[in-house]
Amino acid sequence: MEVHGKNGLGASELFDHEAAVLQRYARAARDGEAGLCVPVDYDPALLEFIPEEILAKDYGCGNPSRYARAGETVLDLGSGSGKACYILARIVGPAGKVIGVDFNPAMLELARKYRRDVGDRLGYHNVEFRRARIQDLRTDLELVDRYLASHPVRSVEDLARLEEYEARIRREQPLVSDDSIDLVVSNCVLNLVRPEDKKRLFAEMYRVLRRGGRAVISDIVSDEPVPPEMMGDAELWSGCVSGALVEEDFLRAFEEAGFYGIRVEELGSQPYRTVEGIEFRSITVSAHKGKEGPCIERNQAVIYRGPWKQVVDDDGHVLPRGTRIAVCEKTYELYSRPPYEGQFILVPPRLEVPREQAATFDCSRDRRRDPRETKGLDYKVTKFAGSLCGPQSNCCT
């Protein structure tokens, strides 16, 4: 069925999402657009050195930059005017690095306009801006532009040569390399990506992160599925409304890309927009990369502290409260770090199993870890603890 939006564009399959977003944000970079964002509080000290034009033409719905740490390499997807990149530049410091990626030439021009000035004010230069679609972080579109300037496409043969060139630069000169980023952030941009490209977008975030890296994404989600006629509305789409995923689908996209430890950091109490009864609100989600690798048996166990009766992790491990559960070395280490740190009591073996002697962990085994497995079957020690009474206590008298 053909579905038409208010602006006269055709059905969702004919609606050019990319063109609508390009046009609207090019206009916003030039003239500004009030109401194209959710008000967010920032530390005023982080904004002092950012030019007013950048602040006035920034659009977003959250503040993922506050999750960055000194010394990190951070990638900002859909960097727009560059505001978040310049905030991040100060947070990560001279030992860190910030890469902003945007598809819109007008926004890139605005962000780059002040790059030298901001760096001079900071006393160091650690920000750069690159052009790409955020769902394709291998293809450097400025290289493609330069190629086309000298090799215009006038025939099928020219098109084949262009495709060959693109494949080569993706392979030999990827815009963002595999496993090169500590933190991926984005602020109200993922919803603007075409529906058919969203799965690839999450996969790209995962690809570029280092093992142990994380993504912190602020975006807009809906509380109900968005109907086709609303998805075919260019104004709603480019206004960060009808491209939003349903809340649970947004989280599931992280899971399907391979992330673990996924957490809703913030969910707006008030909708950003309500359209035909569907509420659209801001969300910030954090997710981690790094559960790949072999499962090694080193006789380690974990005990879930509570308060829930039991929990299930992203690999399906069921962890009842207060029960010693056998885990492989990889899971044991994951539970010792954020976002799980502090939720489990870690039980190491009495005698460490050397890694080179460790067997493969049996994932089909009884999940409960008998204390004898960690202590050893020949452990026969008998001893009494010293006095349990504290200084100046008379509990034992």
C-alpha positions in Angstrom: 0.0 0.0 0.0 1.3 3.4 -0.9 1.7 5.7 2.1 2.0 9.4 1.8 3.4 11.9 4.3 2.3 15.4 4.9 5.0 16.8 2.6 3.8 14.9 -0.4 6.7 12.4 -0.5 5.8 8.9 -1.4 5.6 5.7 0.6 8.3 4.8 3.0 10.1 2.8 0.3 10.2 5.9 -1.9 10.9 8.4 0.9 14.5 9.5 0.7 15.4 9.7 4.4 19.0 10.7 3.8 18.1 13.6 1.5 15.6 14.9 4.1 18.1 14.7 6.9 20.8 16.4 4.8 18.6 19.3 3.8 17.2 19.9 7.3 20.5 19.8 9.1 22.3 21.9 6.4 19.6 24.5 7.0 20.1 24.2 10.7 23.8 24.6 10.4 23.3 27.8 8.4 20.3 29.4 10.2 19.8 27.4 13.4 16.6 25.7 14.4 15.0 26.1 17.8 13.2 23.1 19.2 15.3 20.5 17.3 16.7 19.2 20.6 15.9 18.2 24.2 17.3 20.7 26.7 20.4 19.2 28.4 22.4 20.5 31.4 26.1 20.7 30.9 28.9 21.6 33.2 29.3 25.4 32.4 33.1 25.0 32.8 33.2 22.6 29.8 31.4 25.1 27.6 33.5 28.2 28.4 35.9 27.7 25.5 33.4 26.7 22.9 32.3 29.5 20.4 28.7 30.7 20.7 27.9 29.7 17.1 28.6 26.1 17.9 26.5 26.2 21.0 23.6 27.8 19.2 23.6 25.3 16.4 24.0 22.1 18.5 21.1 19.6 18.5 20.8 16.6 20.8 18.9 14.9 23.5 21.5 13.8 26.1 25.0 14.1 27.3 27.0 10.9 26.7 30.2 12.9 26.8 30.2 12.8 30.6 31.0 9.1 30.5 34.4 9.7 28.9 37.7 9.4 30.8 41.1 11.0 30.6 43.3 9.5 27.9 40.6 7.8 25.9 40.1 7.7 22.2 36.5 8.7 21.6 34.4 8.5 18.4 31.4 10.8 18.2 28.9 9.5 15.6 27.0 12.4 14.0 29.2 15.0 15.5 27.2 17.9 14.0 28.4 21.4 15.1 31.2 19.7 17.1 30.0 20.7 20.5 30.3 17.3 22.0 33.7 16.7 20.4 35.1 19.9 22.0 33.7 19.0 25.4 35.2 15.6 25.0 38.5 17.1 24.0 38.8 18.7 27.4 37.7 15.6 29.3 40.1 13.2 27.6 42.9 15.7 27.8 46.1 15.9 25.7 46.7 12.2 26.0 43.4 11.4 24.5 41.9 11.9 21.1 38.4 12.7 19.7 37.1 11.8 16.2 33.9 13.4 15.0 32.1 11.7 12.1 29.3 13.3 10.2 27.7 12.9 6.8 26.6 16.5 6.4 29.2 18.8 4.7 27.6 22.0 6.2 27.8 20.6 9.7 31.4 19.5 9.1 32.3 23.0 7.8 30.8 24.6 11.0 32.6 22.1 13.3 36.0 22.6 11.5 35.6 26.4 11.4 36.7 26.7 15.1 38.9 23.6 15.5 42.2 25.6 15.5 40.7 28.3 17.9 39.4 25.8 20.4 42.6 23.8 20.4 44.6 27.0 21.0 42.4 27.8 23.9 42.8 24.3 25.4 46.6 24.4 24.8 46.5 21.2 22.7 44.9 19.9 19.5 43.3 16.5 19.8 40.1 16.7 17.7 39.5 15.9 14.1 36.4 15.6 11.9 35.9 13.1 9.2 33.1 12.6 6.6 31.2 9.3 6.4 27.8 7.7 6.9 27.8 6.5 10.5 26.5 3.1 9.4 29.6 2.8 7.2 32.7 3.8 9.1 35.1 2.3 6.6 34.3 4.5 3.6 36.0 8.0 3.7 33.5 10.1 1.7 36.0 12.9 1.2 38.3 10.5 -0.6 35.4 9.4 -2.7 34.6 13.1 -3.5 38.2 13.7 -4.6 38.1 10.6 -6.8 34.9 11.7 -8.4 36.3 15.2 -9.1 38.9 13.6 -11.4 36.9 10.5 -12.4 33.3 11.5 -13.1 30.9 8.7 -13.6 29.5 8.8 -17.2 29.1 5.1 -18.0 28.6 1.7 -16.5 32.3 1.1 -16.8 33.0 4.3 -14.8 30.6 3.2 -12.1 32.4 -0.2 -11.9 35.7 1.6 -11.5 34.2 3.8 -8.7 32.9 0.7 -6.9 36.3 -0.9 -7.2 37.9 2.2 -5.8 35.5 2.3 -2.8 36.2 -1.3 -2.0 39.9 -0.7 -2.1 39.8 2.3 0.3 37.5 0.5 2.7 40.0 -2.3 2.8 43.3 -0.4 2.7 42.3 3.0 4.2 39.3 2.5 6.4 38.0 5.8 7.9 37.9 4.1 11.3 40.0 1.0 11.9 38.8 -2.2 13.7 39.4 -2.2 17.5 40.7 1.3 17.6 38.3 3.2 19.8 37.8 3.2 23.6 34.4 4.9 23.7 31.8 5.5 21.0 29.2 8.2 21.8 26.4 9.6 19.8 23.7 12.2 20.6 20.3 11.9 19.0 21.6 10.7 15.6 21.0 6.9 15.3 17.3 7.5 14.8 18.1 9.4 11.6 19.7 6.4 9.9 17.6 4.6 7.3 15.7 1.6 8.7 17.5 -0.9 6.5 20.9 0.4 7.7 20.3 0.3 11.5 21.5 -3.2 12.1 24.7 -2.4 10.2 25.1 0.8 12.3 25.2 -1.2 15.6 27.6 -3.7 14.0 29.9 -0.8 13.0 30.0 0.6 16.5 31.0 -2.8 17.7 33.7 -3.3 15.1 35.6 -0.1 15.8 35.6 -0.6 19.6 38.6 -2.1 21.3 38.0 -5.2 23.5 37.0 -3.7 26.8 35.6 -0.6 25.0 32.1 0.7 25.4 29.4 2.7 23.7 27.3 5.3 25.4 24.4 6.5 23.2 21.8 9.1 23.7 18.8 8.9 21.3 15.1 9.1 21.0 12.9 6.0 21.5 9.2 5.4 21.3 6.9 3.6 23.7 4.9 2.0 20.8 5.7 0.9 17.2 5.8 3.8 14.8 3.1 3.3 12.0 4.2 3.3 8.3 2.4 6.5 7.5 4.4 8.3 10.3 7.7 6.8 9.0 6.9 8.3 5.6 6.7 11.8 6.9 10.0 13.6 6.1 9.4 16.3 8.8 8.9 13.8 11.5 11.7 11.7 10.4 14.3 14.5 10.1 13.0 15.9 13.4 14.2 12.8 15.3 10.7 11.4 15.8 9.5 8.7 13.4 12.9 7.0 12.9 13.0 6.2 16.6 13.1 2.5 17.7 10.7 1.2 20.3 12.4 1.2 23.7 13.0 -2.6 23.9 14.1 -2.8 20.3 16.7 -0.2 20.9 18.3 -2.3 23.7 17.9 -5.5 21.6 19.9 -3.9 18.8 22.9 -3.6 21.2 22.5 -7.3 22.2 22.3 -8.5 18.6 25.5 -6.6 17.8 27.3 -8.5 20.5 27.4 -6.0 23.3 27.1 -7.1 27.0 26.4 -5.3 30.3 23.8 -3.1 28.6 22.3 -0.5 30.9 19.7 2.2 30.6 21.5 5.2 32.2 18.7 7.7 31.7 15.1 7.7 30.4 13.3 11.0 30.0 10.4 11.4 32.4 8.6 13.7 29.9 8.2 13.0 26.2 10.2 15.0 23.7 7.2 14.8 21.3 3.9 13.0 21.4 2.3 12.2 18.0 -1.0 10.5 17.8 -0.7 9.2 21.3 2.8 7.7 20.8 5.3 9.2 23.2 8.9 9.8 22.0 11.5 10.4 24.8 15.2 10.6 25.2 17.2 7.7 26.4 20.9 7.1 27.2 22.2 3.6 27.1 25.7 2.2 27.9 27.0 -1.1 26.5 30.3 -3.0 26.6 32.4 -5.0 24.2 34.7 -7.8 25.2 33.1 -11.1 26.0 34.7 -12.9 23.0 37.3 -15.6 23.6 37.7 -19.1 24.8 36.1 -20.4 28.0 38.8 -21.8 30.3 38.2 -23.8 33.5 40.2 -22.5 36.4 37.9 -23.7 39.2 36.6 -20.2 39.8 33.1 -19.4 41.2 31.0 -16.4 41.8 28.2 -15.7 44.3 25.5 -13.2 43.3 24.9 -10.8 46.3 21.2 -9.9 45.6 18.8 -8.2 46.1 17.0 -10.1 43.3 16.2 -13.8 43.9 18.2 -14.5 40.7 19.6 -12.8 37.7 20.4 -13.9 34.1 23.4 -12.4 32.2 23.7 -11.7 28.5 25.1 -15.2 27.9 22.1 -16.9 29.6 24.0 -17.7 32.9 21.4 -18.0 35.7 22.8 -16.7 39.0 20.6 -17.4 42.0 21.3 -15.2 45.0 23.9 -16.5 47.5 24.8 -19.6 45.4 28.3 -20.6 44.3 28.1 -20.7 40.5 30.9 -22.2 38.4 32.1 -19.8 35.7 34.9 -19.8 33.1 37.9 -17.5 33.5 36.5 -15.0 31.0 33.1 -14.6 32.8 34.9 -14.4 36.2 37.0 -11.5 34.9 34.0 -9.8 33.3 32.1 -9.9 36.7 35.1 -8.3 38.4 34.8 -5.1 36.3 32.2 -2.5 35.5 29.3 -2.7 34.9 29.1 -5.9 37.1 31.8 -4.9 39.7 30.5 -5.2 43.3 27.4 -7.3 42.4 29.3 -10.6 42.9 31.5 -12.2 45.5 34.4 -13.6 43.5 35.7 -17.0 44.8 39.1 -18.0 43.5 40.5 -21.5 43.8 42.6 -22.3 46.9 45.4 -23.3 44.5 45.6 -21.4 41.2 45.3 -23.5 38.1 48.1 -22.4 35.7 46.5 -21.0 32.5 48.6 -23.3 30.3 47.3 -26.3 32.2 43.7 -25.2 32.3 41.1 -27.3 30.4 38.2 -26.0 28.4 35.3 -25.0 30.6 32.4 -27.5 30.3 29.4 -25.2 29.6 27.0 -28.2 30.0 28.1 -29.0 33.5 26.1 -28.5 36.7 26.3 -24.7 37.2 26.7 -25.0 41.0 30.3 -25.1 42.1 30.9 -27.5 44.9 33.2 -25.8 47.5 35.5 -28.8 47.2 36.2 -27.8 43.6 37.8 -24.6 44.7 39.4 -25.9 47.8 40.6 -29.2 46.4 39.4 -32.8 47.3 42.4 -33.4 49.5 41.8 -30.3 51.6 41.5 -31.6 55.2 42.6 -28.6 57.3 41.1 -28.1 60.8 41.7 -24.9 62.6 39.9 -22.3 64.6 39.7 -18.7 64.0 41.0 -16.3 66.7 38.8 -14.4 69.0 35.8 -12.8 67.2 35.6 -10.2 69.9 36.7 -6.8 69.0 38.8 -4.4 71.2 37.1 -3.4 74.4 34.3 -5.9 73.7 32.9 -8.1 76.5 30.9 -10.3 74.2 32.8 -13.5 75.2 32.8 -12.9 79.0 
